[in-house]
Amino acid sequence: MDDEETFMAMSDDEEFPVGGSDDEDFGEDNDDVMVDDDDDDGDDEAMFGVEESGAPTLLVDETQCTFITADELIAQQVHLIKEISSVLQLPHGTARVLLEHFGWSKEQLMERYWTEDHDKLFADARCIQPKDMKDQCDEDMCSICGNDNKEELLQIGCGHGFCHECWVAYLEEKILSQGKQSIECPEYNCNILVDESTVTSLLKGPAHAETLARYYERVADAIVDSKKTMRWCPAPDCKFAVIAPHSKCKMVKCKCGFEFCFQCGQENHTPVLCLMLKAWLKKCADDSETSNWLQAHTKPCPKCASVIEKNGGCNHMSCRKCKHEFCWICLGDWEPHGSSWFNCTRFNDSETAVVREKVDASRSLLKRYLFYFDRFKNHQSSRQFEEKLVKAVDWKMKQMQKQGWGWVEVQFLIQAVATLQQARRVLQYTYVFAYYLKKTPQCLIFEENQADLQMQTERLSEYLEQRAAKMDDLHNLKQQVMNLRAYCEHRLQKLVEHVEEGYKVGFWEYDEKIAEEMVGQVDEFNESLEL
Amino acid sequence: MATKRRLKTEHAQFKKTPPEGVTLLTDDPTSTRWIVQIAGAPNTVYAGETFQLQLSFSDKYPFSPPEVIFLDNPPQHPHVYKNGHICLSILYQEWSPALTASSVCVSILSMLSSVSKKEWPIDNDSYMARWRISRHGPQKTLWDFHDDTV
């Protein structure tokens, strides 16, 4: 009876562990995790890899990623700096700036260091060659505040001296207000970078501890951003960055248990592709103030899809992330605009008319949208409710162990919950897929698969929720749960395989609004298989 | 206070040796809002015209840039919006604390001098429409700059 009460107390508790973090402890098998990891286009060469594995290529391989925290990242970086500094006989600060310039790649730095002209190399990296470093200030006065106490002036090799107070105020402004880690000399038109050790020594003491911590956060962010195979886990409070085996990696599972798409940073969204999901989420948020604002004021960078905000200024945009230059008005490359920057000739009334037409059309499609949205949301909220099952099932497993069952023998329950959560998640995203799909015979097959999976999922859910806790015939329970789980997994596999095949063979036809973009993304997705 | 000290020094310097075509109209050396008159340079499309700039200094000055806008009738220029906001990199991202109010005014004057045709920015209307709602100062705008020659 005590146990029964514990169970009740637990069910009432709202602080349930997030699904996924628990099941990791139970060593669930790889089949439990769906991923768009790889897919293929029609060419036979690439098909080979798929057929060989047998299972859908949309699976997360949990062994493929490694994980790192910000502190470890910084420690690693210190190690690298020391190495470079001793090999190239450079001061630490210089070694650091050079390394950062070459994206923290030792190999690249070494190669370029020995083959390139040093004047150019150092100038490009925005640092001063040791031989050119000035050992005193050009002027006897701080050019920020006019302080003429020579003793207090400090320069970083370029000769531009500023007093300690002004340096600190400058760094605080850059780090706290502007969130920068790459900080230039305060002098106008001097692009020499302030190295990490200078920042650390200037921001000594408890008064600046917060600023310095912020600085190191930025430093870690910059390292992760510079690596195409690294990405912060988007789960709240997760401190890990995921290191993927290659940059085209799709779905990954973080050490914290959270599964997410390595490309777009959203949670695992199998079977849809990022672009569809992005379009969908944008649509979903349409009614909110934020999304209205986003639509009005931001556009995705045409190259890297980073969201770019502009609320004024000139139309020549350069993406801060990938440095791509484009025209805000037509989103085309900047290049052809040449010197006629003030007038984008590629923008005309007929195009704006088309945009307006599209808007009107989407209104009339509202009803259709709501049908899919409703189901999407429904599965999403079911997923939230079913997180409670983890606790309930945990209780049941303990019960069973008390009755003489082995730990291994009771794992079927938590595995069934994991399958249920996964099936729900996939179902949820199938509505996004369906929304953008044109009605073709293949689409009907997909809808049947979807209905089958839905039915199996509901059966599994119902059984686990309503019956599992009460069932006394444990052998029968195990049999039932394992069967239901197997059906569910089977349906899930079928559905994902079918979607995947469609990407490969190209039998999906998409809604006009998204079709053109989808072609590109499907190609890209298929290419990633070859890696 | 570093800001006050620096503004006082700058004010004295500005009054004593104003750059050509630039006059500081504010007499109070303790003011954090200066009005500066600039005269269109001869042989440019703005020759003979004068404009007024307002420079507002926050207590973070000179570590953050002054807010600089044209008052009343701003010059018709592809980098100046009708509300007086100016698209000039040194007023925002490219600001350096080693720059001064006087050097900013010189830059603005040379920006005016470098065009051969009076035009409003291409996105003036949309910028103004948004500004009428938000009433944000120019520093709230995320500017993108492209042309170092203007």
Interface residues (C-beta under 8 A of the other chain):
Chain A: S143 I144 C145 G146 H160 E165 C166 A169 Y170 E172 E173 S177 P186 E187 Y188 N189 C190 H297 E309 K310 N311 G312 G313 C314 N315 H316 M317 S318 W328 I329 W341 F342 N343 C344
Chain B: A2 R5 R6 T9 K60 P62 F63 S64 P78 H79 Y81 H85 C87 I90 S96 P97 A98 L99 S103 E119 P121 I122 D123 Y127 R130 W131 S134 H136 P138 K140 T141 L142 W143 D144 F145 H146 D147
